[in-house]
Amino acid sequence: MLKRTPLYDTHVAAGAKMVDFGGWDMPVNYGSQIEEHYAVRRRAGMFDTSHMRTVDFSGGTRDFLRALLANDVSKLTPGKALYSCMLNEAGGVIDDLIAYWIEDDRYRLVVNASTANKDIAWMQRVAGERGFEVRIEPRSDLAMIAVQGPRARELIGQVLPFAAATTADLKPFGGAFIDPALTPGPSPGARGGAWFIARTGYTGEDGCECILPGHDAAHFWNKLKAAGVAPCGLGARDTLRLEGGMNLYGQDMDESVSPLESGLAWTVDMKADRDFIGRDALKAQRARGNLRQLVGLKLLDKGVLRAHQKVMTAPGDGEITSGTFSPTLGFSIALARVPAGVAVGDAVEVDLRGKPVAAQVVKFPFVRNGKALI
């Protein structure tokens, strides 16, 4: 049986088309996927991301996370976040995630739904084998709603007027707790914890990800909808994130690929004298050189680029990892892993159902804050 988020009944009541997404019963759209896409680019849309797993850490956490993650949490200040990959010893990506420093020795990680159980088992294994006495607390009691778009923070402030100033003042990759006594849940006595609002997201637009008790999720969702925030499904989330040039775990990277070949070298901090898992493998990869690279593609012919299509380049063949039609740009775009030596501006060909079609290598992201970048 598929797992359900606290908002499942809300989605069904709204007529959402539900699909199996990594073992979760999730909405792919509520009608027009294109309209949902434009709602986020032009005003504000919201996504149920409660299938993702929030994990809280305390007790010896900083040293543990500095060993666990390829990015360095010691760069954070309280209330700030960073994006990182969690690697295996071979440098492959176990998962990509966001880490928040809450205060003192308390941290919060948000990991992908499809990898959550594997991630937590890996964290517990690393803690045990390396002797870290850290408390790892998966929070299955929490829901998460991502509100994205140019008016997202403004409309969150309308729904949570007591938090309007906090939300308006949040810096990118900043987060703050909201007093649970003030939150608009259906029953104050039923609340099990404070709400956390972070200025992060997966669409290439401004906005916030709101982590809250599961039993308050439907009430908050409906208040946002009444304020004009459009419910959006997985379909629009995928076109938005690809326009934003954001990797999808399991497509653009996985345990067989390192961040150096996934456009994520910027998330790897090798400066500090820090023995993080996968460091030696990444150093060896860099020393060998000739690494594959993740590039953007713009289709010049008719058709739609899709994952696993072959890309023919002068230095050799590559493969599309993610592809779609871009509603904002009006043509098809893709991310592709290609050999070293391929450069922005190069002409390439893509095998589209046995027919070679013309494409051009472009820099990604393709769209940011509603504006075309290519």
C-alpha positions in Angstrom: 0.0 0.0 0.0 1.3 3.5 -0.9 2.2 5.8 1.9 0.2 9.0 2.4 1.1 12.5 3.6 -1.2 14.3 6.1 -2.6 16.2 3.1 -3.7 13.2 1.2 -7.5 13.7 1.8 -7.1 17.4 1.0 -5.6 16.5 -2.4 -8.3 14.0 -3.2 -11.1 16.4 -2.2 -9.6 19.0 -4.6 -9.7 16.5 -7.5 -6.0 16.0 -7.8 -4.6 13.3 -10.1 -2.7 11.0 -7.7 0.3 8.9 -8.7 2.8 6.5 -7.2 5.9 8.6 -6.5 8.6 6.5 -4.8 6.0 4.6 -2.8 4.0 7.7 -1.9 0.5 8.6 -3.2 1.1 12.1 -4.4 -0.6 14.7 -6.6 0.8 15.1 -10.1 -1.6 17.9 -10.9 -4.9 19.5 -10.0 -6.0 20.2 -13.6 -3.6 22.1 -15.9 0.1 21.4 -15.2 1.0 24.4 -17.3 -1.2 26.8 -15.3 0.3 25.5 -12.1 3.8 26.1 -13.5 2.8 29.7 -14.4 1.2 30.3 -11.0 4.6 29.8 -9.4 6.5 31.9 -11.9 4.0 34.8 -11.8 2.4 34.8 -8.3 2.7 31.9 -5.9 2.1 28.1 -5.8 2.4 25.5 -3.1 3.6 21.9 -3.0 3.0 19.1 -0.5 6.6 18.0 0.2 5.7 16.1 3.4 7.0 12.9 1.8 10.5 14.3 2.3 12.0 13.4 5.7 13.0 15.9 8.4 15.8 14.6 10.7 16.8 16.4 13.8 20.3 16.1 15.4 21.6 16.9 18.8 24.7 16.1 20.9 28.1 16.2 19.2 26.4 17.1 15.9 28.8 19.5 14.3 31.8 17.1 14.2 29.5 14.3 13.0 28.0 16.4 10.1 31.5 17.6 9.2 32.5 14.0 8.6 29.1 13.0 7.0 28.7 15.8 4.4 30.8 17.0 1.5 29.9 20.6 2.3 31.1 22.1 5.6 28.5 23.0 8.3 31.1 24.9 10.2 30.5 27.7 7.7 27.0 28.2 9.0 25.7 30.7 11.6 22.6 29.9 13.7 19.4 30.0 11.5 21.3 29.5 8.3 21.3 26.5 5.9 23.5 25.0 3.2 23.0 22.5 0.4 25.2 19.4 0.4 25.7 15.9 -0.9 26.2 13.0 1.4 28.7 10.6 -0.2 29.8 7.0 0.1 33.5 6.1 0.3 33.7 5.9 -3.5 32.5 9.5 -3.8 29.1 8.5 -5.1 26.0 10.6 -4.0 23.9 8.8 -1.4 21.6 11.8 -1.3 21.5 15.6 -1.7 20.0 17.5 1.1 19.7 20.7 3.0 21.3 21.2 6.5 20.1 23.9 8.9 21.9 25.0 12.0 19.2 25.6 14.5 21.2 26.6 17.6 24.0 25.4 19.8 24.5 21.7 18.8 21.1 21.3 17.2 20.9 20.8 13.5 18.1 19.8 11.1 18.5 17.9 7.8 15.8 17.5 5.1 16.4 14.4 2.9 14.7 13.0 -0.2 11.7 10.8 0.2 13.0 7.9 -1.9 16.2 7.7 0.0 15.1 8.6 3.5 15.3 5.1 5.1 18.6 4.4 3.4 19.9 7.8 4.5 19.0 7.3 8.1 20.5 3.9 8.2 23.7 5.3 6.7 23.8 8.1 9.3 23.4 5.6 12.1 26.1 3.4 10.7 28.6 6.2 10.3 27.8 7.4 13.9 28.4 3.9 15.3 31.5 3.1 13.3 33.2 6.4 13.9 32.2 6.7 17.6 30.0 9.8 17.4 27.5 10.0 20.3 25.0 11.9 18.3 21.2 11.7 18.7 19.5 11.1 15.3 15.7 11.8 15.4 13.6 11.2 12.3 10.5 13.4 12.5 7.6 11.5 11.0 5.3 13.7 12.9 6.1 16.7 10.7 4.7 17.9 7.4 6.3 20.2 4.9 4.6 22.7 2.5 6.7 24.6 0.0 5.3 28.0 -1.0 7.1 29.3 -4.0 6.8 32.4 -6.3 7.4 36.1 -6.4 4.5 36.7 -3.9 5.1 33.7 -1.8 6.5 35.4 1.3 4.0 38.1 1.1 1.1 35.7 1.1 2.6 33.5 3.9 2.7 36.8 5.9 -1.1 37.3 5.2 -1.9 33.8 6.5 0.5 34.1 9.5 0.3 37.8 10.3 2.3 37.4 13.5 5.1 35.9 11.5 5.0 38.4 8.6 8.0 40.4 9.7 10.1 37.3 10.3 9.2 35.9 6.9 9.8 39.2 5.1 13.2 39.6 6.8 14.5 36.0 6.1 17.6 36.0 4.0 18.1 33.3 1.3 18.9 30.0 3.0 17.8 31.4 6.3 15.3 29.8 8.6 13.4 30.7 11.8 11.0 29.0 14.3 7.6 30.4 14.8 5.9 30.2 18.2 3.5 27.3 18.1 1.1 29.1 20.4 0.5 31.6 17.6 0.1 29.2 14.6 -3.3 28.8 13.0 -3.9 25.2 13.7 -7.4 23.8 14.3 -6.7 22.9 18.0 -4.1 24.7 20.1 -4.0 21.8 22.5 -3.2 19.4 19.7 0.0 21.1 18.6 3.1 19.0 19.0 5.9 21.5 18.1 7.0 24.8 16.7 6.7 25.6 13.0 9.9 26.2 11.1 10.0 28.5 8.0 13.0 28.6 5.7 13.7 30.7 2.6 14.7 27.7 0.5 13.0 25.9 -2.4 13.2 23.8 -5.5 11.7 26.0 -8.3 14.2 28.8 -9.1 11.8 31.3 -7.5 11.7 33.0 -4.2 9.7 31.4 -1.4 9.7 29.4 1.7 9.5 25.8 2.9 7.3 25.5 5.9 7.9 22.6 8.3 5.0 22.1 10.7 3.1 19.5 12.8 1.3 17.1 10.5 -2.1 17.7 12.1 -1.9 21.4 11.3 -1.0 20.9 7.6 -4.5 20.8 6.1 -5.6 23.9 7.9 -2.5 25.8 6.8 -2.9 24.5 3.2 -6.5 25.7 3.0 -5.6 29.1 4.5 -2.9 29.5 1.8 -5.4 28.5 -0.9 -7.9 31.0 0.3 -5.2 33.7 0.2 -4.6 32.9 -3.5 -1.8 30.4 -3.4 -2.3 27.8 -6.1 -2.0 24.1 -5.2 0.6 22.5 -7.5 1.6 18.9 -8.2 4.7 17.0 -9.1 4.4 17.8 -12.8 4.9 21.5 -12.3 7.5 20.9 -9.7 9.6 19.0 -12.2 9.4 21.6 -15.0 10.1 24.4 -12.6 13.1 22.7 -11.0 14.6 21.8 -14.4 14.2 25.3 -15.6 16.0 26.3 -12.4 18.8 23.9 -13.3 18.3 21.8 -10.2 19.4 18.2 -9.9 16.9 15.4 -9.3 18.2 12.6 -7.2 18.0 9.3 -9.1 18.2 11.0 -12.5 20.9 13.6 -12.5 23.0 11.9 -9.8 23.1 8.8 -7.7 25.5 6.5 -5.8 27.3 5.7 -9.1 28.1 9.4 -9.9 30.1 11.9 -7.9 29.2 15.6 -7.4 32.1 16.5 -9.6 30.3 15.0 -12.6 26.9 16.3 -11.6 27.4 20.0 -11.7 27.7 20.0 -7.9 31.4 20.7 -7.4 30.5 24.0 -5.8 28.9 22.0 -2.9 32.1 20.2 -2.1 34.3 22.0 0.5 37.9 20.7 0.2 39.5 23.8 1.8 39.3 22.8 5.5 41.4 20.0 6.9 38.4 17.8 7.3 38.2 14.1 6.7 34.7 13.8 5.3 33.4 10.6 3.7 34.3 10.4 0.0 37.1 13.1 0.2 39.9 10.8 -0.9 37.8 9.4 -3.8 37.1 13.0 -5.0 40.7 14.0 -4.8 41.7 10.9 -6.9 39.0 11.8 -9.5 40.3 15.3 -9.7 43.9 14.1 -10.1 42.9 11.7 -12.9 41.1 14.5 -14.7 39.0 14.1 -17.9 35.8 14.1 -15.8 32.4 14.0 -17.4 30.4 17.1 -16.9 26.7 18.1 -16.5 25.7 20.6 -19.1 22.5 22.3 -20.2 20.9 21.6 -23.7 18.6 23.7 -25.8 16.7 21.7 -28.5 16.9 23.6 -31.8 14.5 21.2 -33.7 10.9 20.1 -32.9 10.4 17.5 -30.2 10.9 17.0 -26.5 14.1 16.0 -24.8 13.8 13.2 -22.3 16.0 11.3 -19.9 18.3 8.5 -21.3 18.4 9.9 -24.8 21.9 9.7 -26.3 23.8 12.9 -26.9 26.4 12.9 -29.7 29.2 15.4 -29.3 32.6 15.8 -30.9 34.6 14.3 -27.9 32.1 11.4 -27.7 28.7 10.3 -26.6 26.8 11.4 -23.5 23.3 11.0 -22.2 20.4 13.2 -21.1 19.7 12.9 -17.4 16.6 15.1 -17.3 14.6 16.7 -20.1 11.3 18.4 -20.6 9.4 21.1 -22.5 10.0 24.5 -20.9 6.7 26.4 -20.5 8.6 29.6 -19.7 11.0 29.4 -22.7 8.7 27.8 -25.2 11.2 25.0 -26.3 12.6 21.8 -24.9 15.6 21.9 -22.5 17.6 19.2 -20.7 20.5 18.4 -18.4 23.0 16.0 -19.9 26.2 14.2 -18.8 28.7 14.5 -21.5 32.5 14.0 -22.0 35.1 16.5 -21.0 35.8 19.1 -23.6 32.2 19.9 -24.5 31.7 23.7 -24.1 28.9 26.1 -23.9 27.9 27.1 -27.4 28.8 23.8 -29.0 26.4 22.2 -31.5 25.5 18.6 -30.6 22.9 16.1 -31.7 20.4 14.1 -29.7 19.0 10.7 -30.7 15.2 11.4 -30.7 13.5 8.0 -31.4 16.3 7.0 -33.8 16.5 10.4 -35.5 19.4 12.8 -34.8 18.1 16.3 -34.0 20.1 19.5 -33.4 20.7 20.9 -30.0 23.1 23.5 -28.4 25.0 23.4 -25.2 23.9 26.2 -22.9 24.7 27.3 -19.4 22.2 26.5 -16.7 20.1 27.5 -14.8 17.8 28.2 -17.7 15.3 30.4 -15.8 15.7 32.2 -12.5 13.1 34.5 -10.7 10.8 34.3 -13.7 13.5 35.5 -16.2 14.9 33.6 -19.1 18.7 33.2 -18.8 19.4 31.7 -22.2 
